[in-house]
Amino acid sequence: MRAGAFGLEAASVDGQDVRAVHAAASKLVARARSGAGPAFLLCNTIATTASRRDINREYYRSKAEEQTWKTDRDPIANFKKWLLAQQIADAAALDRMQAELESEMQKAVDFAIAAPTGSGEVNEDVYA
Amino acid sequence: MPGLAHLYIGEEAVAVGVCEALDRSDYITSTHRGMDIVWRKAPPRSNVRRTAGQESRVLQGQGWIHAHCRPGDRQSGRECNRLRQRWHRYRRGIFRQAIRQRRVAVCFFGEGALGQGVLYEEMNLAQLFKLPVIYVCENNLYTEYTHYTERPRRYF
């Protein structure tokens, strides 16, 4: 990797595997903390939700590619499968966690909608 | 709120995996898809409120992702072009603080940034001064609308 040319410790990981990312990052962070210098970590991933909806879909990225990443390579779903396979968590506990998180997010959205619109400060540092 | 939405869906493992390796006092600079990263530092409530452009302690409610910024929590966001100058200054400040306080700074960016000279300049200096910086490249395959295979060879 190019970063290696500068003498940086360079690593590449599957960005869909949270355990792999964490292991690689922990190593590099510990190394940086010890004073050994900077590092470069390449995480191969995908943003499954495109930024824009009005683009030419097929030219940009096929629906099939997007679907494969969503169904087979979703980092959360895959980690869940791993937890279940290792018997670290049971399905009921994970479902409960999912419900708690959904309710927390719903509360956050409700809270945001009900919050007052920005005061005078909102226009500070805005030039356009 | 109308406009573009640069979501982080699909990339969650990167932010979680990296941020879990950090202490709360470490520093982070994020991309425009920094929702997951910023959520490690600030509660969903204030982030959604900020995203909706409502009054919020997170960047005074300036709204949406160009404002993922909460200096008090040592997390900065990437801004649009017109704010880039300020952004570079800000990042420099963050790295300086990290060194002074013996903290690690993690810099998240997309693979599109690999086409920018300033990144190599910075990595070169970081290595020269042995800075505690981790450059995390999130290769999400597309630089805007260009697939990474259409970029120069040995891109990474």
Boltz contact constraints between the chains, C-beta under 6 A:
constraints:
  - contact:
      token1: [A, 1]
      token2: [B, 156]
      max_distance: 6.0
  - contact:
      token1: [A, 3]
      token2: [B, 123]
      max_distance: 6.0
  - contact:
      token1: [A, 6]
      token2: [B, 123]
      max_distance: 6.0
  - contact:
      token1: [A, 6]
      token2: [B, 124]
      max_distance: 6.0
  - contact:
      token1: [A, 6]
      token2: [B, 127]
      max_distance: 6.0
  - contact:
      token1: [A, 7]
      token2: [B, 127]
      max_distance: 6.0
  - contact:
      token1: [A, 8]
      token2: [B, 123]
      max_distance: 6.0
  - contact:
      token1: [A, 8]
      token2: [B, 127]
      max_distance: 6.0
  - contact:
      token1: [A, 15]
      token2: [B, 14]
      max_distance: 6.0
  - contact:
      token1: [A, 16]
      token2: [B, 13]
      max_distance: 6.0
  - contact:
      token1: [A, 18]
      token2: [B, 13]
      max_distance: 6.0
  - contact:
      token1: [A, 18]
      token2: [B, 16]
      max_distance: 6.0
  - contact:
      token1: [A, 18]
      token2: [B, 17]
      max_distance: 6.0
  - contact:
      token1: [A, 21]
      token2: [B, 13]
      max_distance: 6.0
  - contact:
      token1: [A, 21]
      token2: [B, 14]
      max_distance: 6.0
  - contact:
      token1: [A, 21]
      token2: [B, 17]
      max_distance: 6.0
  - contact:
      token1: [A, 22]
      token2: [B, 17]
      max_distance: 6.0
  - contact:
      token1: [A, 22]
      token2: [B, 20]
      max_distance: 6.0
  - contact:
      token1: [A, 22]
      token2: [B, 21]
      max_distance: 6.0
  - contact:
      token1: [A, 25]
      token2: [B, 17]
      max_distance: 6.0
  - contact:
      token1: [A, 25]
      token2: [B, 18]
      max_distance: 6.0
  - contact:
      token1: [A, 25]
      token2: [B, 21]
      max_distance: 6.0
  - contact:
      token1: [A, 26]
      token2: [B, 21]
      max_distance: 6.0
  - contact:
      token1: [A, 28]
      token2: [B, 134]
      max_distance: 6.0
  - contact:
      token1: [A, 29]
      token2: [B, 21]
      max_distance: 6.0
  - contact:
      token1: [A, 29]
      token2: [B, 104]
      max_distance: 6.0
  - contact:
      token1: [A, 32]
      token2: [B, 104]
      max_distance: 6.0
  - contact:
      token1: [A, 32]
      token2: [B, 132]
      max_distance: 6.0
  - contact:
      token1: [A, 33]
      token2: [B, 104]
      max_distance: 6.0
  - contact:
      token1: [A, 37]
      token2: [B, 127]
      max_distance: 6.0
  - contact:
      token1: [A, 37]
      token2: [B, 130]
      max_distance: 6.0
  - contact:
      token1: [A, 38]
      token2: [B, 126]
      max_distance: 6.0
  - contact:
      token1: [A, 38]
      token2: [B, 127]
      max_distance: 6.0
  - contact:
      token1: [A, 38]
      token2: [B, 131]
      max_distance: 6.0
  - contact:
      token1: [A, 38]
      token2: [B, 133]
      max_distance: 6.0
  - contact:
      token1: [A, 39]
      token2: [B, 134]
      max_distance: 6.0
  - contact:
      token1: [A, 40]
      token2: [B, 135]
      max_distance: 6.0
  - contact:
      token1: [A, 41]
      token2: [B, 136]
      max_distance: 6.0
  - contact:
      token1: [A, 42]
      token2: [B, 137]
      max_distance: 6.0
  - contact:
      token1: [A, 42]
      token2: [B, 156]
      max_distance: 6.0
  - contact:
      token1: [A, 43]
      token2: [B, 14]
      max_distance: 6.0
  - contact:
      token1: [A, 43]
      token2: [B, 138]
      max_distance: 6.0
  - contact:
      token1: [A, 44]
      token2: [B, 139]
      max_distance: 6.0
  - contact:
      token1: [A, 45]
      token2: [B, 11]
      max_distance: 6.0
  - contact:
      token1: [A, 45]
      token2: [B, 14]
      max_distance: 6.0
  - contact:
      token1: [A, 45]
      token2: [B, 138]
      max_distance: 6.0
  - contact:
      token1: [A, 45]
      token2: [B, 140]
      max_distance: 6.0
  - contact:
      token1: [A, 46]
      token2: [B, 10]
      max_distance: 6.0
  - contact:
      token1: [A, 46]
      token2: [B, 140]
      max_distance: 6.0
  - contact:
      token1: [A, 46]
      token2: [B, 141]
      max_distance: 6.0
  - contact:
      token1: [A, 47]
      token2: [B, 10]
      max_distance: 6.0
  - contact:
      token1: [A, 47]
      token2: [B, 11]
      max_distance: 6.0
  - contact:
      token1: [A, 47]
      token2: [B, 140]
      max_distance: 6.0
  - contact:
      token1: [A, 48]
      token2: [B, 9]
      max_distance: 6.0
  - contact:
      token1: [A, 48]
      token2: [B, 10]
      max_distance: 6.0
  - contact:
      token1: [A, 49]
      token2: [B, 7]
      max_distance: 6.0
  - contact:
      token1: [A, 49]
      token2: [B, 9]
      max_distance: 6.0
  - contact:
      token1: [A, 51]
      token2: [B, 4]
      max_distance: 6.0
  - contact:
      token1: [A, 51]
      token2: [B, 6]
      max_distance: 6.0
  - contact:
      token1: [A, 60]
      token2: [B, 145]
      max_distance: 6.0
  - contact:
      token1: [A, 75]
      token2: [B, 12]
      max_distance: 6.0
  - contact:
      token1: [A, 75]
      token2: [B, 13]
      max_distance: 6.0
  - contact:
      token1: [A, 76]
      token2: [B, 12]
      max_distance: 6.0
  - contact:
      token1: [A, 108]
      token2: [B, 44]
      max_distance: 6.0
  - contact:
      token1: [A, 108]
      token2: [B, 45]
      max_distance: 6.0
  - contact:
      token1: [A, 108]
      token2: [B, 48]
      max_distance: 6.0
  - contact:
      token1: [A, 109]
      token2: [B, 48]
      max_distance: 6.0
  - contact:
      token1: [A, 111]
      token2: [B, 45]
      max_distance: 6.0
  - contact:
      token1: [A, 112]
      token2: [B, 48]
      max_distance: 6.0
  - contact:
      token1: [A, 112]
      token2: [B, 49]
      max_distance: 6.0
  - contact:
      token1: [A, 112]
      token2: [B, 52]
      max_distance: 6.0
  - contact:
      token1: [A, 112]
      token2: [B, 54]
      max_distance: 6.0
  - contact:
      token1: [A, 115]
      token2: [B, 49]
      max_distance: 6.0
  - contact:
      token1: [A, 115]
      token2: [B, 54]
      max_distance: 6.0
  - contact:
      token1: [A, 116]
      token2: [B, 55]
      max_distance: 6.0
  - contact:
      token1: [A, 117]
      token2: [B, 54]
      max_distance: 6.0
  - contact:
      token1: [A, 118]
      token2: [B, 55]
      max_distance: 6.0
  - contact:
      token1: [A, 118]
      token2: [B, 61]
      max_distance: 6.0
  - contact:
      token1: [A, 119]
      token2: [B, 55]
      max_distance: 6.0
  - contact:
      token1: [A, 121]
      token2: [B, 60]
      max_distance: 6.0
  - contact:
      token1: [A, 122]
      token2: [B, 61]
      max_distance: 6.0
